[in-house]
Amino acid sequence: MTADQITPATSPTSPASPASPVSPASPAGPAPTSDPAPSAASPASSAAPVPSPASAAGTWTLGDLPVHRIGFGAMRLPQTGGALVEDAVPRDRGQAIAVLRRAVELGVNHIDTAAFYFSPLRSANELINSALAPSGRYPDDLVLATKVGPSRDASGAWVPHARTPRELRAQVEENLRQLGRDHLDLVNLRILGTDSVAERFGALAELREAGLIRHLGVSNVTPEQLDEAREIAPVVCVQNMYGIGVRPEYDAFVRRCGELGIAFVPFYAIAAAGRETGAKAGAEAEELLAVARAHDASPAQIRIAWTLHQGSHLLAIPGTGDLGHLADNVAAGALKLSEEELALLDGVHRAAAV
């Protein structure tokens, strides 16, 4: 099947009817590490399901929404080169749509996006809507995660974070409009600084109670901010910067999230210090390169594999606008690292704290 032949199905994640509003659900722990069986109405119900490439790393349940642990981040879709800058070069629309459709073909069912992911001519949310819901309905198992807090004006320049209930509601509604949804599966509150999150997270909790949001997460937070948020409403994921050599001081925080049944979704796990501009060529440690050679894999694939080996609650959301890189990223979920290889990579990781 080609990317253009995808026909999204009617689903629980597509817009709900007015007669059945979305009700908030409490967070759940990890799901079984195999794809769910097809329903009785499915033509495939008499045959064993064929595992998708994205299912190789297993699944995790975000609240009540099972997702494959290999997902897709949409930040790089709207442009080529550096993201989140005013002079970004728009990506070819057809290429971006083909990447999204291919991701779903490969079994990706967790896409991370945001209204502030845009270039002068492209919006990540609009691309997702056009590619995956051309008839108004998304694939039945697709979970769309977005985030609020950061804001950019029409020129692409950053403006102050949304902090008031009114500003946050406006951002939630902007995501709803762009994605063509009447509710959002998951909204992460992105934080700058270490001050209280109570008012902001409380505002999102009210929108959750109103049925506009199904599940809540937090991003770029400290352990203390996570605890504060959990006193207000269930938190199903933490989305912080983390990866080999990136924030090794978060190791204990990552483990604690797992103990609490909260997914940890690292961003810049591949780009590392390159952040919005992407991974820097020639900057990898020899130990990481040696592991990559042993698996006939790229350093980026080893970074993804290491991330997934840190616990069953780790979810990877590597982003790309290239079909080849997309296939490589998804394939990384099947890589099995030995204890010796993990020890080598852990040494590289911890060296960043010295």
Salt bridges, closest charged atoms under 4 A:
ASP4 OD1 - ARG101 NH1 3.42
ASP35 OD1 - HIS68 NE2 2.39
ASP64 OD2 - ARG214 NH2 2.80
ASP64 OD1 - HIS215 NE2 2.67
GLU105 OE1 - ARG102 NH1 2.92
ASP112 OD2 - LYS147 NZ 2.84
GLU126 OE1 - ARG93 NH1 2.84
GLU173 OE2 - ARG169 NE 2.85
ASP182 OD1 - HIS183 ND1 3.07
ASP185 OD1 - ARG181 NH2 3.35
ASP185 OD1 - HIS183 NE2 3.48
ASP195 OD2 - ARG163 NH2 2.65
ASP195 OD1 - ARG200 NH2 3.51
GLU209 OE2 - ARG208 NH1 3.48
ASP227 OD1 - ARG256 NH2 2.80
ASP251 OD1 - HIS349 NE2 2.82
GLU276 OE1 - ARG275 NE 3.93
GLU284 OE1 - ARG303 NH2 3.03
GLU286 OE2 - ARG293 NH2 2.52
ASP322 OD2 - HIS325 ND1 4.00
GLU341 OE1 - HIS295 NE2 2.91
